[in-house]
């Protein structure tokens, strides 16, 4: 019997990491393009009427939230058409909204409206009314009855 000499160990062919690295970079680049490419279109800025006046060229036609105080309210409960002005003391814009309105919505109340400008008029799709931060739980039955009577007399 002849002793066979062992075969030399097979050399592994070294693969280049370049295709894997390029594939990962392409995937990351595509994800970043999709995420950030559409980000500018979907951003919704919050501005006051004065800020909108100053940045009108950049913000025109974009979805916005504009905040300020409510003035000159005209609401028709039958048609649900609401017209009012929103102001921050420096600038004032007319707002149009169609829909039910909260009981908290009234003159000189803080409001944030979501929508977009069409010309000089803000067409709102949503109203967020700032409510009073003072809430006290009635401590006695008499306080509760008084609160209910006040509420009914306001309606």
DSSP file (Angstrom, degrees, kcal/mol; ACC not computed):
  #  RESIDUE AA STRUCTURE BP1 BP2  ACC     N-H-->O    O-->H-N    N-H-->O    O-->H-N    TCO  KAPPA ALPHA  PHI   PSI    X-CA   Y-CA   Z-CA
    1    1 A X              0   0    0      0, 0.0     2,-0.5     0, 0.0     0, 0.0   0.000 360.0 360.0 360.0 132.5    0.0    0.0    0.0
    2    2 A X        -     0   0    0      1,-0.0     2,-0.7     0, 0.0     0, 0.0  -0.767 360.0-124.6 -98.8 139.4    1.3    3.3   -0.9
    3    3 A X        -     0   0    0     -2,-0.5     2,-0.4     1,-0.0    -1,-0.0  -0.693  24.1-143.6 -82.4 121.1    0.8    6.2    1.2
    4    4 A X        -     0   0    0     -2,-0.7     2,-0.3     1,-0.1     3,-0.1  -0.640  17.2-120.7 -84.0 138.4   -0.9    9.0   -0.6
    5    5 A X        -     0   0    0     -2,-0.4     3,-0.1     1,-0.1    -1,-0.1  -0.591  35.9-104.9 -77.1 138.2    0.2   12.4    0.2
    6    6 A X        -     0   0    0     -2,-0.3     2,-0.1     1,-0.1    -1,-0.1  -0.318  37.0-109.1 -64.6 144.9   -2.6   14.5    1.5
    7    7 A X        -     0   0    0      1,-0.1    -1,-0.1    -3,-0.1     3,-0.1  -0.433  38.9-100.0 -71.1 146.3   -3.9   17.0   -1.0
    8    8 A X        -     0   0    0      1,-0.1    -1,-0.1    -2,-0.1     3,-0.1  -0.352  49.7 -90.1 -65.4 149.4   -3.1   20.6   -0.2
    9    9 A X        -     0   0    0      1,-0.1     2,-0.2    -3,-0.1    -1,-0.1  -0.333  46.7-108.7 -61.5 136.7   -5.9   22.4    1.4
   10   10 A X        -     0   0    0     -3,-0.1     2,-0.4     1,-0.1    -1,-0.1  -0.440  30.9-125.8 -70.2 137.4   -8.2   24.1   -1.1
   11   11 A X        -     0   0    0     -2,-0.2     2,-0.3    -3,-0.1    -1,-0.1  -0.672  18.7-129.0 -85.4 135.1   -7.9   27.8   -1.2
   12   12 A X        -     0   0    0     -2,-0.4     2,-0.5     1,-0.1    -1,-0.0  -0.638  21.2-122.0 -82.1 138.8  -11.1   29.8   -0.8
   13   13 A X        -     0   0    0     -2,-0.3     2,-0.5     1,-0.1    -1,-0.1  -0.686  26.4-128.2 -81.0 127.5  -11.6   32.4   -3.4
   14   14 A X        -     0   0    0     -2,-0.5     2,-0.3     1,-0.0    -1,-0.1  -0.625  19.9-143.0 -80.1 124.6  -12.0   35.7   -1.7
   15   15 A X        -     0   0    0     -2,-0.5     2,-0.3     1,-0.1    -1,-0.0  -0.630  18.7-114.4 -88.1 146.5  -15.1   37.5   -2.7
   16   16 A X        -     0   0    0     -2,-0.3     3,-0.5     1,-0.1     4,-0.4  -0.602  12.5-147.4 -77.5 134.4  -15.1   41.2   -3.2
   17   17 A X  S  > S+     0   0    0     -2,-0.3     4,-2.5     1,-0.2     5,-0.2   0.539  78.2  95.9 -77.6  -4.0  -17.3   43.1   -0.6
   18   18 A X  H  > S+     0   0    0      1,-0.2     4,-2.8     2,-0.2     5,-0.2   0.894  79.3  49.2 -57.8 -47.3  -18.0   45.8   -3.3
   19   19 A X  H  > S+     0   0    0     -3,-0.5     4,-2.2     1,-0.2    -1,-0.2   0.899 113.9  47.1 -61.8 -37.8  -21.3   44.4   -4.6
   20   20 A X  H  > S+     0   0    0     -4,-0.4     4,-2.4     2,-0.2    -1,-0.2   0.934 113.7  47.3 -67.1 -45.4  -22.7   44.0   -1.0
   21   21 A X  H  X S+     0   0    0     -4,-2.5     4,-2.5     1,-0.2    -2,-0.2   0.922 113.7  47.9 -62.2 -45.0  -21.6   47.5    0.0
   22   22 A X  H  X S+     0   0    0     -4,-2.8     4,-2.3    -5,-0.2    -1,-0.2   0.887 111.1  51.5 -63.5 -39.0  -23.0   49.0   -3.2
   23   23 A X  H  X S+     0   0    0     -4,-2.2     4,-2.1    -5,-0.2    -2,-0.2   0.913 111.4  46.6 -63.7 -44.0  -26.3   47.2   -2.7
   24   24 A X  H  X S+     0   0    0     -4,-2.4     4,-2.6     2,-0.2     5,-0.2   0.916 112.9  49.7 -65.5 -43.5  -26.6   48.4    0.9
   25   25 A X  H  X S+     0   0    0     -4,-2.5     4,-2.7     1,-0.2    -2,-0.2   0.897 110.6  50.0 -62.4 -40.3  -25.8   52.0   -0.2
   26   26 A X  H  X S+     0   0    0     -4,-2.3     4,-2.5     2,-0.2    -1,-0.2   0.907 111.6  48.7 -64.8 -40.9  -28.4   51.9   -3.0
   27   27 A X  H  X S+     0   0    0     -4,-2.1     4,-2.3     2,-0.2    -2,-0.2   0.916 113.3  46.2 -65.3 -43.8  -31.0   50.6   -0.5
   28   28 A X  H  X S+     0   0    0     -4,-2.6     4,-2.5     2,-0.2    -2,-0.2   0.911 113.4  49.9 -64.7 -42.7  -30.2   53.3    2.0
   29   29 A X  H  X S+     0   0    0     -4,-2.7     4,-2.4    -5,-0.2    -2,-0.2   0.905 111.2  48.2 -62.7 -42.9  -30.2   56.0   -0.7
   30   30 A X  H  X S+     0   0    0     -4,-2.5     4,-2.3     2,-0.2    -1,-0.2   0.909 112.4  48.9 -64.7 -42.8  -33.6   54.8   -2.1
   31   31 A X  H  X S+     0   0    0     -4,-2.3     4,-2.6     1,-0.2     5,-0.2   0.917 112.4  48.3 -62.7 -44.1  -35.1   54.8    1.4
   32   32 A X  H  X S+     0   0    0     -4,-2.5     4,-2.9     2,-0.2     5,-0.5   0.901 110.8  51.3 -63.6 -41.2  -33.8   58.3    2.2
   33   33 A X  H  X S+     0   0    0     -4,-2.4     4,-1.9     1,-0.2     5,-0.3   0.922 113.2  44.4 -62.6 -44.7  -35.1   59.6   -1.2
   34   34 A X  H  X S+     0   0    0     -4,-2.3     4,-1.0     2,-0.2    -2,-0.2   0.928 118.9  43.0 -65.4 -45.0  -38.6   58.2   -0.5
   35   35 A X  H  < S+     0   0    0     -4,-2.6     4,-0.3    -5,-0.2    -2,-0.2   0.949 126.7  28.2 -68.6 -50.0  -38.7   59.4    3.1
   36   36 A X  H  X S+     0   0    0     -4,-2.9     4,-0.8    -5,-0.2    -3,-0.2   0.708 110.9  66.6 -89.9 -20.7  -37.2   62.9    2.7
   37   37 A X  H  < S+     0   0    0     -4,-1.9     4,-0.2    -5,-0.5    -1,-0.2   0.880 112.6  33.6 -66.2 -37.2  -38.3   63.5   -0.9
   38   38 A X  T  X S+     0   0    0     -4,-1.0     4,-1.4    -5,-0.3     3,-0.3   0.515  98.5  86.4 -94.2  -6.4  -42.0   63.6    0.1
   39   39 A X  H  > S+     0   0    0     -4,-0.3     4,-1.0     1,-0.2     3,-0.3   0.905  85.4  53.3 -62.8 -42.6  -41.4   65.1    3.5
   40   40 A X  H  < S+     0   0    0     -4,-0.8    -1,-0.2     1,-0.2     3,-0.2   0.827 108.5  50.9 -63.2 -31.3  -41.4   68.7    2.3
   41   41 A X  H  4 S+     0   0    0     -3,-0.3    22,-0.3    -4,-0.2    -1,-0.2   0.804 113.6  43.7 -75.4 -29.0  -44.8   68.1    0.6
   42   42 A X  H  < S+     0   0    0     -4,-1.4    -2,-0.2    -3,-0.3    -1,-0.2   0.492  84.2 114.2 -99.1  -2.7  -46.4   66.6    3.7
   43   43 A X     <  -     0   0    0     -4,-1.0     2,-0.5    -3,-0.2    20,-0.3  -0.427  50.9-156.4 -67.5 141.6  -45.1   69.1    6.3
   44   44 A X        -     0   0    0     -2,-0.1    20,-0.2    18,-0.1     2,-0.2  -0.965   9.9-150.4-123.3 114.4  -47.7   71.2    8.0
   45   45 A X  E     -a   64   0A   0     18,-1.0    20,-2.9    -2,-0.5     2,-0.5  -0.536   5.2-142.7 -86.2 147.6  -46.5   74.5    9.4
   46   46 A X  E     +a   65   0A   0     -2,-0.2     2,-0.3    18,-0.2    20,-0.2  -0.956  34.6 161.6-106.2 123.3  -48.0   76.3   12.4
   47   47 A X  E     -a   66   0A   0     18,-2.7    20,-1.9    -2,-0.5     2,-0.2  -0.944  36.7-125.9-138.1 158.4  -48.0   80.0   12.0
   48   48 A X  E  >  -a   67   0A   0     -2,-0.3     4,-2.4    18,-0.2     5,-0.2  -0.592  42.0-102.1 -91.0 164.6  -49.7   83.1   13.3
   49   49 A X  H  > S+     0   0    0     18,-0.6     4,-2.1     1,-0.2    43,-0.1   0.886 124.2  50.9 -56.1 -38.7  -51.3   85.5   10.9
   50   50 A X  H  > S+     0   0    0     41,-0.2     4,-1.8     2,-0.2    -1,-0.2   0.910 109.6  49.7 -65.8 -41.9  -48.4   87.9   11.2
   51   51 A X  H  > S+     0   0    0      1,-0.2     4,-2.0     2,-0.2    -2,-0.2   0.892 109.9  51.7 -63.9 -38.9  -45.9   85.1   10.4
   52   52 A X  H  < S+     0   0    0     -4,-2.4     4,-0.4     1,-0.2    -1,-0.2   0.921 107.1  52.9 -63.0 -42.0  -48.0   84.1    7.4
   53   53 A X  H >< S+     0   0    0     -4,-2.1     3,-0.6     1,-0.2    -1,-0.2   0.893 112.5  45.1 -58.9 -40.3  -47.9   87.6    6.1
   54   54 A X  H 3< S+     0   0    0     -4,-1.8    -1,-0.2     1,-0.2    -2,-0.2   0.813 123.7  33.8 -73.5 -31.3  -44.1   87.7    6.4
   55   55 A X  T >X S+     0   0    0     -4,-2.0     4,-2.1     1,-0.2     3,-0.6   0.051  77.8 126.7-112.9  24.0  -43.6   84.2    4.8
   56   56 A X  H <>  +     0   0    0     -3,-0.6     4,-1.8    -4,-0.4    -1,-0.2   0.855  69.4  55.3 -53.6 -42.9  -46.5   84.3    2.3
   57   57 A X  H 34 S+     0   0    0      1,-0.2    -1,-0.2    -3,-0.2    -2,-0.1   0.888 113.7  40.3 -61.3 -40.4  -44.4   83.4   -0.7
   58   58 A X  H <4 S+     0   0    0     -3,-0.6    -1,-0.2     1,-0.2    -2,-0.2   0.830 121.8  41.0 -76.9 -32.0  -43.0   80.2    0.8
   59   59 A X  H >< S+     0   0    0     -4,-2.1     3,-2.1    -7,-0.2    58,-0.2   0.576  79.8 122.7 -97.0 -10.7  -46.2   79.1    2.5
   60   60 A X  T 3< S+     0   0    0     -4,-1.8     3,-0.1     1,-0.3    58,-0.1  -0.289  84.6   7.8 -59.4 129.8  -48.8   79.8   -0.2
   61   61 A X  T 3  S+     0   0    0      1,-0.3    -1,-0.3    56,-0.3     2,-0.2   0.371 102.3 118.5  83.3  -4.9  -50.8   76.8   -1.3
   62   62 A X  S <  S-     0   0    0     -3,-2.1    55,-0.4     1,-0.1    -1,-0.3  -0.606  76.1 -97.7 -92.0 153.6  -49.3   74.5    1.5
   63   63 A X        +     0   0    0    -22,-0.3   -18,-1.0   -20,-0.3     2,-0.3  -0.544  56.1 177.1 -67.4 134.1  -51.3   72.9    4.3
   64   64 A X  E     -aB  45 115A   0     51,-3.2    51,-2.4    -2,-0.3     2,-0.4  -0.878  35.7-142.1-135.1 162.3  -51.1   75.1    7.4
   65   65 A X  E     -aB  46 114A   0    -20,-2.9   -18,-2.7    -2,-0.3     2,-0.4  -0.998  25.9-170.3-120.4 125.7  -52.2   75.5   10.9
   66   66 A X  E     -aB  47 113A   0     47,-2.5    47,-2.6    -2,-0.4     2,-0.4  -0.961   2.4-164.5-120.9 135.1  -52.9   79.1   11.8
   67   67 A X  E     +aB  48 112A   0    -20,-1.9   -18,-0.6    -2,-0.4     2,-0.3  -0.905  28.4  99.6-124.4 147.5  -53.5   80.2   15.3
   68   68 A X  E     - B   0 111A   0     43,-2.2    43,-2.5    -2,-0.4     2,-0.3  -0.966  65.6 -43.8 174.4-160.4  -54.9   83.3   16.9
   69   69 A X  E     -CB  87 110A   0     18,-3.3    18,-2.0    -2,-0.3     2,-0.4  -0.740  51.6-117.5 -98.7 146.0  -58.0   84.9   18.4
   70   70 A X  E     +C   86   0A   0     39,-2.0    38,-3.0    -2,-0.3     2,-0.3  -0.658  37.4 173.0 -83.7 132.7  -61.5   84.6   17.0
   71   71 A X  E     +C   85   0A   0     14,-2.4    14,-3.1    -2,-0.4    36,-0.0  -0.969  53.8  12.3-136.0 152.2  -63.2   87.9   15.8
   72   72 A X  E    S-     0   0A   0     -2,-0.3     2,-0.3    12,-0.2    -1,-0.2   0.906  74.9-161.0  52.7  58.6  -66.5   88.7   14.0
   73   73 A X  E     +     0   0A   0     11,-0.2     2,-0.4    -3,-0.1    11,-0.2  -0.527  16.7 178.8 -75.6 131.4  -68.1   85.3   14.2
   74   74 A X  E     +C   83   0A   0      9,-2.8     9,-2.5    -2,-0.3     2,-0.4  -0.937  11.0 171.3-131.1 109.1  -71.0   84.5   11.7
   75   75 A X  E     -C   82   0A   0     -2,-0.4     2,-0.6     7,-0.2     7,-0.2  -0.975  22.1-162.5-126.7 131.4  -72.4   81.0   12.1
   76   76 A X  E  >> -C   81   0A   0      5,-2.3     4,-2.2    -2,-0.4     5,-0.7  -0.924   3.8-165.8-109.5 105.8  -75.5   79.5   10.5
   77   77 A X  T  45S+     0   0    0     -2,-0.6    -1,-0.1     1,-0.2     5,-0.0   0.739  86.1  56.7 -66.0 -21.5  -76.5   76.4   12.4
   78   78 A X  T  45S+     0   0    0      1,-0.2    -1,-0.2     3,-0.1    -2,-0.0   0.934 121.8  24.1 -74.3 -45.4  -78.8   75.3    9.6
   79   79 A X  T  45S-     0   0    0      2,-0.1    -2,-0.2    -3,-0.1    -1,-0.2   0.584  98.7-132.0 -93.9 -10.9  -76.2   75.2    6.8
   80   80 A X  T  <5 +     0   0    0     -4,-2.2    19,-2.6     1,-0.2     2,-0.5   0.708  53.8 150.6  63.6  22.8  -73.2   74.8    9.2
   81   81 A X  E   < -CD  76  98A   0     -5,-0.7    -5,-2.3    17,-0.2     2,-0.4  -0.750  24.4-171.3 -87.1 129.4  -71.4   77.6    7.4
   82   82 A X  E     +CD  75  97A   0     15,-3.0    15,-2.4    -2,-0.5     2,-0.4  -0.976   9.4 178.3-124.0 132.2  -69.0   79.5    9.7
   83   83 A X  E     +CD  74  96A   0     -9,-2.5    -9,-2.8    -2,-0.4     2,-0.3  -0.999  18.1 139.4-130.6 135.5  -67.1   82.7    8.8
   84   84 A X  E     - D   0  95A   0     11,-1.9    11,-3.5    -2,-0.4     2,-0.4  -0.964  44.4-108.8-160.0 171.4  -64.9   84.5   11.2
   85   85 A X  E     -CD  71  94A   0    -14,-3.1   -14,-2.4    -2,-0.3     2,-0.5  -0.881  20.3-152.1-108.1 143.4  -61.6   86.4   11.4
   86   86 A X  E     +CD  70  93A   0      7,-2.6     7,-2.2    -2,-0.4     2,-0.3  -0.967  24.3 172.2-113.3 132.1  -58.4   85.1   13.0
   87   87 A X  E     -CD  69  92A   0    -18,-2.0   -18,-3.3    -2,-0.5     5,-0.2  -0.957  36.3-168.1-139.1 153.6  -56.0   87.7   14.4
   88   88 A X        -     0   0    0      3,-1.5     4,-0.1    -2,-0.3    -1,-0.1   0.169  65.5 -96.9-120.1  13.2  -52.9   87.9   16.5
   89   89 A X  S    S+     0   0    0      2,-0.5     3,-0.1   -20,-0.1   -21,-0.0   0.052 120.1  61.4  94.7 -25.6  -53.1   91.7   16.8
   90   90 A X  S    S+     0   0    0      1,-0.3     2,-0.3     0, 0.0    -1,-0.1   0.783 113.8  11.8-101.0 -35.6  -50.7   92.3   14.0
   91   91 A X        -     0   0    0      2,-0.0    -3,-1.5     0, 0.0    -2,-0.5  -0.969  62.1-156.1-142.4 155.5  -52.6   90.7   11.1
   92   92 A X  E     -D   87   0A   0     -2,-0.3     2,-0.4    -5,-0.2    -5,-0.2  -0.998   8.4-175.1-136.5 137.1  -56.1   89.4   10.5
   93   93 A X  E     -D   86   0A   0     -7,-2.2    -7,-2.6    -2,-0.4     2,-0.2  -0.989  27.0-118.2-131.6 142.0  -57.4   86.9    7.9
   94   94 A X  E     -D   85   0A   0     26,-0.5    28,-2.9    -2,-0.4     2,-0.4  -0.546  29.7-158.1 -74.8 144.2  -60.9   85.8    7.1
   95   95 A X  E     -De  84 122A   0    -11,-3.5   -11,-1.9    -2,-0.2     2,-0.4  -0.972   7.1-163.1-124.9 138.3  -61.6   82.1    7.7
   96   96 A X  E     +De  83 123A   0     26,-2.5    28,-2.8    -2,-0.4     2,-0.3  -0.975  15.5 169.3-119.9 137.3  -64.3   79.9    6.2
   97   97 A X  E     -D   82   0A   0    -15,-2.4   -15,-3.0    -2,-0.4     2,-0.5  -0.995  21.0-154.9-145.3 145.5  -65.3   76.6    7.7
   98   98 A X  E     +D   81   0A   0     26,-0.5     2,-0.3    -2,-0.3   -17,-0.2  -0.974  54.8  58.5-125.2 117.8  -68.2   74.1    7.1
   99   99 A X  S    S-     0   0    0    -19,-2.6    -2,-0.1    -2,-0.5     2,-0.0  -0.870  87.7 -40.3 153.3 175.8  -69.2   71.8    9.9
  100  100 A X        -     0   0    0     -2,-0.3     2,-0.4     1,-0.0    -2,-0.1  -0.354  53.9-144.5 -67.2 147.7  -70.4   71.6   13.4
  101  101 A X        -     0   0    0     -2,-0.0    -1,-0.0     4,-0.0   -21,-0.0  -0.944  14.1-115.7-121.0 137.1  -68.9   74.0   15.9
  102  102 A X    >   -     0   0    0     -2,-0.4     3,-1.4     1,-0.1    -1,-0.0  -0.256  22.7-120.2 -64.2 152.4  -68.1   73.4   19.5
  103  103 A X  T 3  S+     0   0    0      1,-0.3    -1,-0.1     3,-0.0    -2,-0.0   0.732 113.1  65.4 -64.3 -21.4  -69.9   75.3   22.3
  104  104 A X  T 3  S+     0   0    0     25,-0.1     2,-0.6     2,-0.0    -1,-0.3   0.655  77.7 100.1 -75.6 -15.0  -66.4   76.6   23.3
  105  105 A X    <   +     0   0    0     -3,-1.4     2,-0.3    24,-0.1     6,-0.1  -0.620  52.5 127.3 -77.1 117.5  -66.0   78.4   20.0
  106  106 A X    >   -     0   0    0     -2,-0.6     3,-1.4     4,-0.1   -36,-0.3  -0.956  61.3 -54.3-159.0 173.8  -66.8   82.1   20.6
  107  107 A X  T 3  S+     0   0    0     -2,-0.3   -36,-0.2     1,-0.2     3,-0.1  -0.228 118.9  12.0 -56.1 141.7  -65.6   85.7   20.1
  108  108 A X  T 3  S+     0   0    0    -38,-3.0     2,-0.3     1,-0.2    -1,-0.2   0.651  95.9 134.4  61.8  19.7  -62.1   86.4   21.6
  109  109 A X    <   -     0   0    0     -3,-1.4   -39,-2.0   -39,-0.2    -1,-0.2  -0.739  62.2-109.3 -95.4 145.6  -61.4   82.7   22.1
  110  110 A X  E     +B   69   0A   0     -2,-0.3    20,-2.4    20,-0.3     2,-0.3  -0.520  44.6 176.3 -72.0 141.5  -58.1   81.2   21.1
  111  111 A X  E     -BF  68 129A   0    -43,-2.5   -43,-2.2    18,-0.2     2,-0.4  -0.996  26.9-156.7-147.1 148.2  -58.3   78.9   18.1
  112  112 A X  E     -BF  67 128A   0     16,-2.6    16,-2.6    -2,-0.3     2,-0.4  -0.999  19.8-166.5-122.6 126.1  -56.1   76.8   15.8
  113  113 A X  E     -BF  66 127A   0    -47,-2.6   -47,-2.5    -2,-0.4     2,-0.4  -0.926   8.0-151.0-117.4 138.8  -57.4   76.1   12.3
  114  114 A X  E     +BF  65 126A   0     12,-2.5    11,-3.9    -2,-0.4    12,-1.4  -0.887  51.4  75.0-107.7 136.5  -56.1   73.6    9.9
  115  115 A X  E    S-BF  64 124A   0    -51,-2.4   -51,-3.2    -2,-0.4     2,-0.3  -0.963  70.1 -77.7 164.6-145.8  -56.5   74.1    6.2
  116  116 A X  E     - F   0 123A   0      7,-1.7     7,-2.8    -2,-0.3     2,-0.3  -0.991  33.7-105.5-151.1 154.2  -55.0   76.2    3.4
  117  117 A X  E     - F   0 122A   0    -55,-0.4     2,-0.4    -2,-0.3   -56,-0.3  -0.627  22.3-171.9 -80.8 138.3  -55.2   79.7    2.0
  118  118 A X  E >  S- F   0 121A   0      3,-3.0     3,-1.4    -2,-0.3     2,-0.4  -0.902  73.3 -44.9-126.7 100.6  -57.1   80.4   -1.2
  119  119 A X  T 3  S-     0   0    0     -2,-0.4    -2,-0.0     1,-0.2     0, 0.0  -0.647 121.6 -27.4  72.7-129.5  -56.3   83.9   -2.1
  120  120 A X  T 3  S+     0   0    0     -2,-0.4   -26,-0.5    -3,-0.1     2,-0.4   0.487 122.3  89.0 -94.4  -4.3  -56.6   86.0    1.1
  121  121 A X  E <  S- F   0 118A   0     -3,-1.4    -3,-3.0   -28,-0.1     2,-0.6  -0.797  70.5-138.9-101.1 134.8  -59.2   83.6    2.7
  122  122 A X  E     -eF  95 117A   0    -28,-2.9   -26,-2.5    -2,-0.4     2,-0.8  -0.815  12.1-153.6 -90.9 121.0  -58.2   80.6    4.9
  123  123 A X  E     -eF  96 116A   0     -7,-2.8    -7,-1.7    -2,-0.6     2,-0.2  -0.852  17.6-153.5 -98.2 107.8  -60.4   77.6    4.1
  124  124 A X  E     - F   0 115A   0    -28,-2.8   -26,-0.5    -2,-0.8    -9,-0.3  -0.562  26.7-179.9 -87.9 142.9  -60.4   75.5    7.2
  125  125 A X  E    S+     0   0A   0    -11,-3.9     2,-0.3     1,-0.3   -10,-0.2   0.510  77.3  23.8-108.9 -14.3  -60.9   71.7    7.4
  126  126 A X  E     - F   0 114A   0    -12,-1.4   -12,-2.5     2,-0.0     2,-0.4  -0.986  62.6-154.1-153.8 140.9  -60.6   71.5   11.2
  127  127 A X  E     - F   0 113A   0     -2,-0.3     2,-0.5   -14,-0.2   -14,-0.2  -0.960   4.8-170.0-115.7 133.7  -61.0   73.8   14.2
  128  128 A X  E     - F   0 112A   0    -16,-2.6   -16,-2.6    -2,-0.4     2,-0.4  -0.967  14.1-158.2-122.2 113.6  -59.3   73.3   17.5
  129  129 A X  E     - F   0 111A   0     -2,-0.5     2,-0.4   -18,-0.2   -18,-0.2  -0.765  14.0-130.2 -98.1 132.4  -60.7   75.6   20.2
  130  130 A X        -     0   0    0    -20,-2.4   -20,-0.3    -2,-0.4     2,-0.2  -0.659  28.6-156.5 -78.6 129.0  -58.6   76.5   23.2
  131  131 A X        -     0   0    0     -2,-0.4     2,-0.1     1,-0.1   -26,-0.0  -0.593  28.8 -79.2-103.5 168.2  -60.7   75.9   26.4
  132  132 A X        -     0   0    0     -2,-0.2    -1,-0.1     1,-0.1   -28,-0.0  -0.361  28.0-147.0 -64.2 140.7  -60.4   77.4   29.8
  133  133 A X  S    S+     0   0    0     -3,-0.1     2,-0.8    -2,-0.1    -1,-0.1   0.469  75.7  93.9 -87.6  -2.0  -57.7   75.9   31.9
  134  134 A X        +     0   0    0      2,-0.0     2,-0.4     0, 0.0    -2,-0.1  -0.822  46.9 157.6 -95.9 112.1  -59.8   76.5   35.0
  135  135 A X        -     0   0    0     -2,-0.8     2,-0.5     2,-0.0    -2,-0.0  -0.988  13.8-177.2-134.5 125.8  -61.8   73.5   36.0
  136  136 A X        -     0   0    0     -2,-0.4     2,-0.3     0, 0.0    -2,-0.0  -0.984  24.3-130.3-125.5 130.7  -63.1   72.9   39.4
  137  137 A X        -     0   0    0     -2,-0.5     2,-0.1     1,-0.1     7,-0.0  -0.604  35.8-106.9 -75.1 132.1  -65.1   69.9   40.5
  138  138 A X        -     0   0    0     -2,-0.3    -1,-0.1     1,-0.2     6,-0.0  -0.411  28.4-159.8 -60.6 130.7  -68.3   70.9   42.4
  139  139 A X        +     0   0    0     -2,-0.1     2,-0.3    -3,-0.0    -1,-0.2   0.766  68.1  28.6 -86.8 -26.5  -67.7   70.1   46.0
  140  140 A X  S  > S-     0   0    0      1,-0.1     4,-1.9     0, 0.0     5,-0.1  -0.838  81.8-109.5-130.2 167.9  -71.3   70.0   47.2
  141  141 A X  H  > S+     0   0    0     -2,-0.3     4,-2.6     1,-0.2     5,-0.2   0.871 119.4  56.4 -61.9 -37.2  -74.7   69.1   45.7
  142  142 A X  H  > S+     0   0    0      1,-0.2     4,-2.4     2,-0.2    -1,-0.2   0.902 106.4  49.3 -62.9 -41.4  -75.6   72.8   45.9
  143  143 A X  H  > S+     0   0    0      2,-0.2     4,-2.4     1,-0.2    -1,-0.2   0.901 111.0  50.4 -63.0 -40.7  -72.5   73.7   43.8
  144  144 A X  H  X S+     0   0    0     -4,-1.9     4,-2.3     2,-0.2    -2,-0.2   0.923 111.2  47.5 -64.2 -45.3  -73.5   71.1   41.3
  145  145 A X  H  X S+     0   0    0     -4,-2.6     4,-2.4     1,-0.2    -2,-0.2   0.909 112.1  50.4 -62.6 -42.6  -77.1   72.4   41.0
  146  146 A X  H  X S+     0   0    0     -4,-2.4     4,-2.4     2,-0.2    -2,-0.2   0.911 110.6  49.6 -61.8 -43.1  -75.9   76.0   40.7
  147  147 A X  H  X S+     0   0    0     -4,-2.4     4,-2.2     1,-0.2    -2,-0.2   0.907 111.5  48.4 -62.9 -43.5  -73.5   74.9   37.9
  148  148 A X  H  X S+     0   0    0     -4,-2.3     4,-2.3     2,-0.2    -2,-0.2   0.899 111.5  50.0 -64.9 -40.9  -76.3   73.1   36.0
  149  149 A X  H  X S+     0   0    0     -4,-2.4     4,-2.2     2,-0.2    -2,-0.2   0.910 110.9  49.2 -64.9 -41.7  -78.6   76.1   36.3
  150  150 A X  H  X S+     0   0    0     -4,-2.4     4,-1.3     1,-0.2    -1,-0.2   0.910 111.3  50.1 -61.9 -41.8  -76.0   78.4   35.0
  151  151 A X  H  X S+     0   0    0     -4,-2.2     4,-0.8     1,-0.2     3,-0.2   0.901 111.9  47.1 -64.9 -41.9  -75.3   76.1   32.1
  152  152 A X  H  < S+     0   0    0     -4,-2.3     3,-0.4     1,-0.2    -1,-0.2   0.858 109.2  54.0 -69.8 -34.5  -79.0   75.8   31.2
  153  153 A X  H  < S+     0   0    0     -4,-2.2    -1,-0.2     1,-0.2    -2,-0.2   0.773 105.2  55.1 -70.8 -24.5  -79.5   79.6   31.4
  154  154 A X  H  <        0   0    0     -4,-1.3    -1,-0.2     1,-0.2    -2,-0.2   0.729 360.0 360.0 -78.4 -21.8  -76.6   80.1   28.9
  155  155 A X     <        0   0    0     -4,-0.8    -1,-0.2    -3,-0.4    -2,-0.2   0.478 360.0 360.0 -86.2 360.0  -78.2   77.9   26.3
